[in-house]
Amino acid sequence: MMRYLLYFHIPFCDSKCHYCSFNSYVDKFELKTAYMEALHRQLQHDLEHYGIEDGTIETIFFGGGTPSTVAPELYAPLFETIRPFLAPHAEITSEANPNSASKSWLEGMRALGVNRISFGVQSFFDDKLKLLGRAHKSADALRAVERAHAVGFNHLSIDLIYATMLDTPKRIEEELQQALSLPINHLSAYELTIEEGTPFQERPEVRKESVEQARIIQHATQNAGFKQYEISNFGIPCRHNVGYWEYRPYLGVGSGAVGRIGNQRLYPHRILERYIEAPYFKEKESLQPYEMVEEKVFLGFRSCVGVDERIFTQAMKERAQLLVQESRLIYKDGKYFNTDYLLSDEVALFILD
C-alpha cells in the first residue's frame, strides 16, 4: 500500500523577513477565510483524484508563511476531512512564530490533532532578529516554547539561522546553549542564503559563510544528545522531512505548495487570488528518470536516508566505491551513506559526474 505525505501552505505573515523568498503575504489577511475554504476544496479534490486510500497519510506539515496567523477554527474542516485518511500515530506538524502562537492557538491546534510544533525562532539575539527582519524578540521566543510545552506539546522544534554578519563562534555557542536548555527535542540550523527578490539581495554583505560555525553546531548538538540526521537537522527526526528525502509521494495543498505523485511534479497557482478562484488547477512537470536519480542522490547524501545502489549505473558504483575506500562513504545493506553532511553536494556531484 502506497504511503503519502501531505503539505499545506499557509501564505499569511505578520511581517516579511529580509531573507524570505517563500510565497507569503503581509497585506491580504482579508482573504484568510476564502483561502482556507479553497484549501479545503483542493484537499477534497486531490484525495479523490489521486486515489488516496484510508489510513495512508503518515505525516502532515503546515508551513508557510505563518500557520499561527490563522485561527484553529479555520483549520477544523481540513482535519475533519483528512481524519479517515490518517495512518495510526501520524505525525502532524505546524510551523509557528513566537509572536502569534498564543496559548489559545496552541490549545486549539492540539485539540484538532497537531502533535508537533516547529517555531521560527531564528536567533536569541535581538540585534540579529532585527537584522533578519523578524517581528519578535528573544524573550518572546523563550516564552512561546515554554508555553507550548505547558500546553502539552512533547515534540517541539526550533529553527536557527547562522552565518550572518553578526555571528561569531562565541555568539553561536551562546545561542546553542540557550536553545538546548529549552524543552525541545529537535533543532534546525540553517546557513543564511541570499535569495533573489529578497531585501538581502541588495545587501550580500549580511552573509558571512562559516564552516567553523557549522562545525560548532554539529559538536554542540552531538554533546547534548541531538543526533544529526541531515545537513541542517538534529534531534528526534521529523518524519515528514525524512519522507521527502526517502522520495515518498506527497500532496502539496495551497498557493505556492508543490506536490509530487510518481514522476509528476505539481504546482498550484502561486498568486493568491488565482488560487482561490481555481484551487484544482496544477501546472505539471514531468520528471525524466535521470532527473529523479539526481534528486535521490542529492537528498540521500545530505541525510541519514542514504542512496540505494540499485539506482546507480556501473560507473556511478565505481565512483562510490572509491569514496568508500577513502572513508567518505559507508556501504551497508545495499546503500551508500555519507560520513560528512557538509560535503554532501561535493559527494553527489562526484558520483553523478
C-alpha positions, -999 to 999 in steps of 0.1 A, spaced: 0 0 0 14 34 -10 21 58 19 18 96 14 30 129 29 7 159 30 18 195 29 -4 226 35 9 260 26 -4 289 47 8 321 29 -1 348 56 26 365 76 26 394 101 58 407 85 81 398 57 116 386 68 145 401 49 158 366 38 124 351 28 116 341 -8 86 320 1 51 327 -13 38 348 16 18 380 21 15 406 49 -13 426 33 -40 401 24 -54 389 57 -89 397 45 -86 366 22 -79 342 50 -114 327 52 -117 324 14 -83 309 12 -89 283 38 -121 273 21 -102 269 -12 -76 249 6 -104 225 17 -117 222 -18 -83 213 -32 -78 188 -4 -111 171 -11 -104 171 -49 -69 157 -46 -77 129 -22 -103 116 -47 -84 124 -79 -52 106 -68 -70 77 -52 -57 82 -17 -68 53 5 -79 55 41 -50 52 66 -23 60 41 -13 96 50 16 92 75 26 128 80 11 163 77 30 196 77 15 230 79 41 255 66 42 290 53 41 318 56 30 316 92 3 290 101 -1 306 136 -17 337 120 -48 316 111 -73 307 138 -78 270 147 -114 270 137 -105 278 101 -84 246 101 -112 224 115 -127 214 82 -93 202 69 -89 179 99 -125 166 96 -119 157 60 -84 142 65 -90 122 96 -101 89 79 -70 90 57 -45 93 85 -23 64 94 -21 53 130 3 76 150 5 101 122 29 130 127 12 163 123 34 194 124 26 230 123 51 258 120 45 288 143 60 322 151 67 332 187 47 364 184 15 348 171 14 313 188 -8 323 217 -19 299 244 -54 297 228 -40 290 193 -17 262 207 -46 247 226 -69 248 196 -44 232 172 -35 205 197 -73 197 201 -75 193 163 -47 168 163 -14 187 158 12 169 178 44 187 168 52 224 167 82 240 149 90 275 160 107 300 137 130 314 164 160 321 141 180 338 169 182 345 206 200 379 200 177 409 195 202 426 172 203 396 149 165 393 149 163 430 138 189 423 111 168 394 98 136 414 99 119 392 124 88 406 143 96 391 177 122 395 204 143 368 220 121 369 252 90 362 230 107 330 217 116 317 251 80 323 263 65 307 233 85 274 236 77 272 273 40 280 266 38 252 240 54 227 264 30 237 291 0 233 268 11 196 263 33 195 232 60 170 238 76 173 203 89 208 199 114 221 173 131 255 168 148 270 137 180 290 140 199 309 113 237 312 113 264 327 90 252 363 93 274 393 96 267 395 133 276 359 141 308 348 158 318 314 172 312 327 207 277 340 198 268 308 180 278 288 211 257 311 233 227 307 210 230 269 211 234 269 248 201 288 251 183 267 225 194 234 240 183 245 275 146 246 263 121 217 264 127 209 227 137 176 210 146 189 176 167 218 162 171 230 127 201 253 120 202 269 85 230 288 70 218 322 57 213 322 20 208 353 -2 177 347 -23 167 365 -55 139 391 -49 145 395 -12 157 426 6 190 408 13 197 406 -24 208 442 -22 229 435 9 250 405 2 274 416 29 250 404 56 261 368 48 294 356 62 299 320 52 315 300 81 323 263 81 336 268 116 301 278 128 286 247 112 312 225 130 303 242 163 267 234 157 275 198 149 296 194 181 273 212 205 242 193 193 260 160 195 272 167 230 236 175 240 224 141 226 208 157 195 219 133 167 225 149 133 203 132 107 205 157 79 228 186 70 206 211 89 186 190 113 193 175 147 174 155 173 144 132 170 138 131 133 109 150 117 92 121 99 77 144 73 111 157 62 126 122 62 98 112 39 109 138 14 144 125 15 132 90 10 115 103 -21 80 94 -9 50 108 -29 34 138 -14 4 161 -19 10 199 -19 -21 218 -10 -22 256 -12 -10 286 -31 28 281 -37 27 245 -25 44 218 -45 35 181 -48 49 150 -65 30 119 -74 50 94 -94 71 113 -119 47 143 -119 57 174 -100 26 195 -94 23 233 -89 -10 250 -78 -14 287 -86 11 309 -67 -10 341 -70 -33 340 -40 -64 353 -58 -60 330 -87 -56 300 -63 -88 309 -45 -107 311 -79 -92 278 -92 -79 256 -64 -80 224 -86 -55 239 -111 -20 225 -113 9 231 -136 25 198 -142 62 190 -148 72 155 -160 104 144 -144 127 123 -165 143 91 -150 177 107 -148 163 137 -130 147 115 -104 180 97 -99 198 130 -94 173 141 -68 175 109 -49 213 111 -49 214 147 -36 187 141 -10 201 108 1 237 120 7 226 151 27 206 129 51 206 97 71 185 81 43 215 72 21 213 62 -16 202 27 -28 229 12 -51 202 -1 -74 197 34 -89 234 36 -98 250 29 -132 281 8 -132 303 39 -135 285 55 -105 291 24 -84 328 25 -92 330 62 -81 310 53 -50 334 25 -42 364 49 -45 347 71 -18 342 41 4 379 33 1 386 69 12 362 66 41 340 93 27 311 69 22 299 39 41 284 10 23 258 -11 42 229 -33 32 229 -22 -4 230 15 4 257 42 4 258 67 34 276 99 36 300 104 65 301 142 64 269 160 55 287 193 50 304 177 19 271 162 6 269 183 -26 305 175 -35 299 138 -29 267 138 -50 284 157 -79 313 133 -79 290 103 -81 269 119 -108 298 131 -129 
